[in-house]
Amino acid sequence: MKHGEPWPGIIGKYRKYLPVTEEMPVVTLLEGNTPLVCARRLARQVGLRAELYIKNDALNPTGSFKDRGMTLMVSKALEEHVPGVICPSLGNASASAAAYAARAGIRCIALAPEEVVIAGQMAQTLIYGARVCAVRGNYDDCAAMAQEIAVENRFVLVNSLNPYALHGQKTAAFEICDQLGQPPTYVALPVGDGGFMAALWQGFKEYGNNKNRAPRMLGFQGNGAAPFIAGHAIPDPQTLAAAIRIGRPANWQGVLDAVEESGGLLEKVTDDEIVAAYQLIARLEGLFLDPSGAAALAGLVKLAGQGFFKPGENVVLLATGHGLKDGYRAAIQEPSEVLYVDNAEEIQRVLENVH
C-alpha cells in the first residue's frame, strides 16, 4: 500500500505475512487500522508510571477485534466453496461471523448460551441474517456442538480453533509496531479463549523478527473464570465480563507459551474492579470499553498499585470490544445520576454544583 492510498483492510495491508493465495477472494469490511490513543490522564490517576496507550480495536467494523480473524476465515471459506460458517459465541464472534458471511453471501449459524441470548447480546448477530441457536448450557457446550456440526455439514468453524483466526488477529501486533515505531514494553489484554494473546505474541515475533525485542504479555481473567491461573478447566465460569466467561479455553498452550517466552504474567480481577475500571476510562479518556477490556484495565490498575511499571516504559492495552455491545450494563451501574428539570433556572443550579 502506497502512502496516501485508502486503507485496504488487513489482508491488503499485510498480505505477505498471511497464508493467502493470489486467487483467494478477499471478503473485507476494511477492518484494522484502529487508533492507538495515548491515555495520560488515566495513567496519572491510577499511578501508572509508564506511558499508557489504548489500542482501540472496538472500532473495527462490528465493534470488536474478532473482525481481524473473520476476514481471513470467511475469505478462505469462500475460496473453499463451503455452504456456510458456524461458531460458538458470547456475542462478539457471532456478530463478526454473521457480518462477514453476509458480505460473502454464505450462511452463518451461531450457537450461544441461552442466558446470552436472553440478555439480548445476540441482537447484532441476528440483524445480519444469521441463524442463532440458544443452547441450554455454557460456552464450552456450544463450542463442542459447533465443532461436531461443522464436520458433519462441511461448514467452516470460525473460532480460535481455526488457524486462520490467529493469523488475522496477529495483525494487531503489526499495527502497534507501525504506530509506535517499535514494539512496546508491555501489552495487556483480557484472556478468555486465549486466541488473541497467542496471536499477538506470534505477530510480535514475526514482525519484529526478534523475540528479544518483543513486549512482555500481560493477560487478565475474571476472578470466577480464570482457568489459566487455576491451572485447570472451570466447569461453571462466572464473571461480569461475558466475553471472557470461558472455562475450557481452546488456546491453552498458546497462552502459556506467550507468557513464558515473553516473561509476562497472568492475573485475575474481581467484578467490582472491572466495574470501577469500566467507569474510570470512560470518565477520564472518553473511551467506552466492554467489560472484558475493562478487566484488562483493572489488572493494570492492580499492577500499578504494586509498583510494577517503571518510568520510560510503555504499555499498550487492547480494547477488545465496544461498550455499546454491553450498553445495558452502563445503565444498570448508573455511573452518574440523571437529574430531571422543568426549566433553564433549574439547569443553571445544576451547573453551579458541577465540579
C-alpha positions in Angstrom: 0.0 0.0 0.0 1.5 3.3 -1.1 1.3 6.5 1.1 -2.0 8.3 0.6 -3.9 5.2 -0.7 -7.1 4.2 1.1 -6.8 1.5 3.8 -7.4 -1.8 2.1 -8.2 -4.0 5.2 -5.7 -6.2 6.9 -5.3 -8.7 4.1 -4.5 -6.0 1.6 -2.1 -4.3 4.1 -0.3 -7.3 5.4 -0.7 -9.9 2.7 2.9 -11.0 2.7 2.6 -12.1 6.4 -0.6 -14.0 5.8 -1.2 -17.6 4.4 -3.2 -16.4 1.4 -3.1 -17.1 -2.4 -3.5 -14.7 -5.2 -6.7 -16.4 -6.2 -8.4 -16.2 -2.8 -11.4 -13.9 -2.9 -11.0 -11.2 -0.2 -14.0 -10.6 2.0 -13.4 -7.4 3.9 -15.2 -4.7 5.7 -11.9 -2.7 5.9 -11.1 -3.9 9.3 -8.0 -2.9 11.1 -6.1 0.4 11.2 -7.6 1.1 14.6 -6.4 4.1 16.6 -3.7 3.9 19.3 -4.7 6.5 21.9 -2.3 7.9 24.5 -4.1 7.8 27.9 -2.1 10.3 30.0 -4.9 11.3 32.4 -5.8 7.7 33.1 -2.2 6.7 33.7 -1.7 9.6 36.1 -4.9 8.9 38.0 -4.1 5.3 38.7 -0.4 5.9 39.4 0.9 4.1 36.4 4.4 5.4 35.9 4.8 4.1 32.4 3.2 5.7 29.3 -0.2 4.1 28.6 -1.8 3.6 25.2 -5.1 2.1 24.3 -5.3 0.1 21.1 -8.9 0.7 20.3 -10.0 -2.5 18.4 -13.5 -1.7 19.5 -13.6 0.5 16.3 -13.4 -2.5 14.0 -16.5 -2.8 11.7 -18.6 -4.9 14.0 -17.2 -3.5 17.2 -14.5 -6.0 18.3 -11.1 -7.5 17.5 -12.8 -10.6 16.1 -13.1 -8.9 12.7 -9.3 -9.3 12.2 -9.6 -13.1 12.1 -13.0 -13.2 10.5 -12.0 -11.5 7.3 -9.4 -14.2 6.7 -11.5 -17.2 7.8 -14.5 -16.2 5.7 -12.3 -15.4 2.7 -10.8 -18.9 3.0 -14.3 -20.4 3.4 -15.4 -18.7 0.2 -12.3 -20.0 -1.6 -13.1 -23.5 -0.5 -16.8 -23.2 -1.7 -18.3 -24.3 1.5 -22.1 -23.7 2.2 -21.5 -21.6 5.3 -19.8 -20.9 8.6 -20.6 -21.8 12.2 -19.3 -20.6 15.5 -19.9 -20.7 19.3 -20.1 -17.2 20.7 -20.8 -15.0 23.7 -21.7 -12.2 21.3 -18.6 -10.7 19.6 -17.5 -13.7 17.4 -21.0 -14.4 16.1 -21.6 -10.7 15.2 -18.4 -10.7 13.3 -19.1 -14.1 11.6 -22.6 -13.0 10.6 -21.4 -9.7 9.1 -18.7 -11.2 7.0 -20.9 -14.2 6.0 -23.5 -11.6 4.8 -20.7 -9.8 2.9 -19.6 -13.1 1.3 -23.2 -14.3 0.5 -22.9 -17.5 2.6 -24.8 -18.9 5.5 -24.0 -18.4 9.2 -25.0 -20.4 12.2 -24.3 -19.2 15.7 -24.5 -21.2 18.9 -24.8 -19.2 22.1 -25.6 -20.0 25.7 -29.3 -19.4 26.5 -28.5 -16.7 29.1 -26.6 -14.7 26.5 -29.5 -14.8 24.0 -32.0 -13.8 26.7 -29.7 -10.9 27.7 -30.0 -9.5 24.2 -26.4 -10.0 23.3 -27.1 -11.7 20.0 -29.2 -8.9 18.6 -26.3 -7.7 16.4 -25.8 -11.3 15.1 -29.5 -11.6 14.2 -29.6 -8.3 12.3 -27.0 -9.6 9.8 -29.3 -12.6 9.0 -27.5 -15.4 10.9 -29.5 -18.3 12.4 -29.0 -18.3 16.2 -29.4 -21.4 18.3 -29.8 -20.8 22.1 -28.0 -23.7 23.8 -29.1 -24.8 27.2 -25.5 -24.9 28.5 -22.4 -22.8 28.7 -19.9 -21.6 26.1 -17.9 -24.7 26.3 -21.0 -26.8 25.4 -21.6 -24.5 22.4 -18.0 -25.0 21.3 -18.3 -28.8 21.4 -21.6 -28.8 19.4 -20.3 -26.3 16.8 -17.2 -28.5 16.1 -19.4 -31.6 15.6 -21.9 -29.8 13.3 -19.1 -28.3 11.3 -17.6 -31.7 10.5 -20.9 -33.2 9.6 -22.1 -30.4 7.3 -18.9 -29.1 5.7 -19.4 -25.8 7.4 -16.2 -23.9 8.4 -15.8 -23.5 12.1 -14.9 -19.8 12.6 -13.5 -19.7 16.1 -9.9 -19.7 17.5 -9.5 -23.4 16.7 -9.4 -22.3 13.1 -5.7 -21.4 12.4 -6.7 -18.5 10.1 -8.3 -16.7 13.1 -4.9 -16.3 14.8 -3.2 -15.3 11.5 -5.8 -12.5 11.1 -5.6 -11.4 14.7 -1.8 -11.2 14.8 -2.1 -8.1 12.5 -3.0 -6.0 15.6 0.6 -6.6 16.7 1.8 -5.4 13.3 -0.2 -2.2 13.6 1.0 -1.5 17.2 4.6 -1.7 15.9 3.8 0.5 13.0 2.1 3.1 15.1 4.7 3.2 17.9 7.7 2.7 15.6 8.8 -0.3 17.7 7.3 -2.9 20.0 6.0 -1.6 23.4 7.4 -2.7 26.7 4.2 -4.4 27.7 0.9 -5.5 26.1 -2.1 -6.0 28.3 -5.3 -7.7 27.3 -8.3 -9.8 28.6 -7.9 -13.5 28.2 -10.9 -15.8 27.7 -10.3 -18.4 25.0 -6.7 -17.3 24.7 -6.6 -17.0 21.0 -5.9 -13.2 20.9 -2.9 -13.5 23.3 -1.4 -16.3 21.3 -2.0 -14.4 18.0 -0.5 -11.2 19.3 2.6 -13.0 20.5 3.0 -14.7 17.2 2.6 -11.4 15.5 5.2 -9.6 17.6 7.8 -12.4 17.0 7.1 -12.4 13.2 7.0 -8.6 12.6 10.0 -7.7 14.8 11.9 -10.8 13.6 13.5 -10.9 17.1 11.5 -12.0 20.1 14.0 -10.4 22.5 12.6 -7.1 21.4 9.0 -8.2 21.7 6.8 -7.0 24.6 6.0 -8.8 27.8 2.5 -10.2 27.6 0.1 -9.4 30.5 -3.2 -11.3 30.5 -6.1 -10.8 32.8 -9.1 -13.0 33.6 -12.2 -12.6 35.7 -12.0 -13.9 39.3 -14.6 -16.6 38.7 -13.4 -17.5 35.2 -9.7 -17.9 35.4 -8.7 -21.4 34.2 -5.2 -20.3 33.1 -4.5 -19.1 36.6 -6.1 -22.1 38.3 -4.2 -24.5 36.1 -7.4 -26.4 35.2 -10.7 -26.1 33.5 -13.5 -24.2 35.3 -16.8 -26.2 34.9 -19.1 -23.2 35.6 -17.2 -20.0 34.9 -18.6 -16.7 36.3 -17.6 -13.1 35.6 -19.3 -9.9 34.7 -17.1 -9.7 31.6 -19.2 -12.0 29.4 -16.7 -12.1 26.5 -14.1 -13.9 28.7 -16.6 -16.2 30.6 -14.9 -19.3 29.3 -13.9 -22.3 31.4 -12.2 -24.6 28.8 -10.0 -22.4 26.6 -9.0 -23.7 23.2 -5.6 -22.0 23.2 -4.2 -23.2 26.4 -0.7 -23.9 25.3 -0.5 -20.7 23.1 -1.2 -18.5 26.2 1.3 -20.4 28.4 3.9 -20.1 25.7 3.3 -16.3 25.2 3.6 -15.7 28.9 6.7 -17.8 29.5 8.6 -16.7 26.4 7.8 -13.1 26.9 8.4 -13.0 30.6 4.9 -11.9 31.1 2.2 -12.8 33.7 -1.4 -13.8 34.2 -3.6 -12.1 36.9 -7.3 -12.2 37.9 -9.6 -9.3 38.8 -12.9 -9.1 40.6 -16.2 -7.9 39.2 -16.0 -4.8 41.4 -12.6 -4.0 40.0 -13.9 -4.4 36.5 -16.8 -2.0 37.1 -14.5 0.6 38.6 -12.2 0.4 35.6 -15.1 0.4 33.2 -16.3 3.7 34.6 -12.8 5.2 35.1 -11.6 5.0 31.5 -14.9 6.4 30.2 -14.8 9.4 32.5 -11.1 10.2 32.1 -10.4 9.3 28.4 -13.9 9.3 26.8 -13.4 5.6 25.8 -16.4 3.2 26.2 -14.9 -0.3 26.6 -16.8 -3.5 27.1 -16.3 -5.2 30.5 -13.6 -7.6 29.1 -11.5 -4.6 28.1 -12.2 -3.1 31.5 -10.9 -6.3 33.1 -7.5 -5.8 31.5 -7.5 -2.2 32.7 -8.4 -3.4 36.2 -5.4 -5.7 36.0 -3.2 -2.8 35.1 -4.5 -0.7 37.9 -3.7 -3.5 40.3 -0.2 -3.9 39.0 0.4 -0.1 39.0 -0.5 -0.1 42.7 2.2 -2.7 43.3 4.8 -0.5 41.6 5.2 -3.0 38.7 5.8 -0.4 36.0 8.8 2.0 35.7 9.3 5.4 34.1 10.5 5.2 30.5 8.4 2.0 29.8 5.2 1.9 27.8 2.1 -0.2 28.0 -0.5 -0.9 25.2 -3.9 -2.0 26.5 -6.1 -3.8 24.0 -9.7 -2.5 24.0 -11.1 -5.7 22.5 -14.8 -4.8 22.3 -17.1 -1.7 22.3 -19.1 -0.8 25.4 -22.2 -0.3 23.3 -22.3 -4.1 23.0 -22.9 -4.1 26.7 -24.7 -0.8 26.9 -27.3 -2.2 29.3 -24.5 -2.7 31.8 -23.8 1.0 31.9 -27.5 1.7 32.7 -27.6 -0.9 35.4 -24.5 0.6 37.1 -25.8 4.2 36.8 -22.3 5.8 36.7 -23.9 9.3 37.1 -27.2 10.4 38.4 -29.9 11.6 36.0 -31.5 14.9 37.0 -35.0 15.8 35.9 -35.7 19.5 35.3 -38.5 21.7 34.1 -36.8 25.0 33.2 -33.5 26.7 32.5 -33.2 28.1 36.0 -33.0 24.5 37.4 -30.3 23.6 34.8 -28.3 26.7 36.0 -28.4 25.5 39.6 -27.2 22.1 38.4 -24.2 23.7 36.6 -23.3 25.7 39.7 -22.9 22.4 41.6 -20.9 20.6 39.0 -17.2 20.2 39.9 
